[in-house]
Amino acid sequence: MQYTIVLEVAEEGGYTARCLELPAAISEGDTKEEALENIKEAIELVLEVTGEQARVLGEIVKVDVASA
């Protein structure tokens, strides 16, 4: 699956990375490459935690949504 990432130059140096589809997924890195690798890990962690929370709340169903 692909996600949209916003890379921004951080004031203190390096880069911040935010996932538009998963607002809780935020990371940083000294280089663009490092920030992108770190955001991948953040996305995986957010998806894992979200999945665990969903199992506690009730039935899990997956749906396909066509992109515009």
C-alpha positions as CSV (number, residue, x, y, z in Angstrom):
1,M,0.0,0.0,0.0
2,Q,1.2,3.5,-0.7
3,Y,0.9,6.5,1.6
4,T,1.4,10.2,1.0
5,I,4.3,11.6,3.0
6,V,5.0,15.3,3.6
7,L,8.7,16.0,4.1
8,E,9.6,19.3,5.7
9,V,12.9,20.8,6.7
10,A,13.1,21.0,10.5
11,E,14.1,24.3,12.2
12,E,16.7,22.4,14.3
13,G,18.1,20.6,11.3
14,G,17.1,17.4,9.5
15,Y,13.7,16.6,8.2
16,T,10.2,15.8,9.6
17,A,8.0,13.3,7.8
18,R,4.2,13.1,8.3
19,C,1.8,10.6,6.7
20,L,-1.4,12.4,5.4
21,E,-3.5,9.2,5.6
22,L,-2.4,8.4,9.1
23,P,-2.0,11.6,11.2
24,A,-0.6,9.7,14.1
25,A,2.4,8.6,12.0
26,I,5.1,11.3,12.4
27,S,8.8,10.8,12.3
28,E,12.1,12.6,11.6
29,G,15.6,12.0,10.4
30,D,18.9,13.8,9.7
31,T,18.5,13.2,5.9
32,K,15.5,12.8,3.6
33,E,16.3,9.1,3.2
34,E,16.5,8.6,7.0
35,A,13.2,10.4,7.5
36,L,11.5,8.3,4.9
37,E,12.8,5.1,6.4
38,N,11.7,6.2,9.9
39,I,8.2,7.2,8.7
40,K,7.8,3.6,7.3
41,E,8.4,2.2,10.7
42,A,6.1,4.8,12.3
43,I,3.3,3.8,9.8
44,E,3.8,0.1,10.6
45,L,3.5,0.8,14.3
46,V,0.4,2.9,13.9
47,L,-1.2,0.2,11.8
48,E,-0.3,-2.5,14.4
49,V,-1.7,-0.5,17.3
50,T,-4.8,0.4,15.4
51,G,-5.4,-3.2,14.5
52,E,-5.0,-4.3,18.2
53,Q,-7.4,-1.6,19.3
54,A,-9.9,-2.6,16.7
55,R,-9.9,-6.3,17.8
56,V,-10.7,-5.2,21.3
57,L,-13.6,-3.0,20.1
58,G,-15.4,-5.5,17.9
59,E,-15.5,-7.2,14.5
60,I,-12.9,-6.3,12.0
61,V,-14.0,-5.9,8.3
62,K,-11.8,-4.8,5.5
63,V,-13.1,-2.7,2.5
64,D,-11.6,-1.6,-0.7
65,V,-11.9,2.0,-1.7
66,A,-11.0,3.3,-5.1
67,S,-8.7,6.3,-5.3
68,A,-9.8,9.4,-7.1
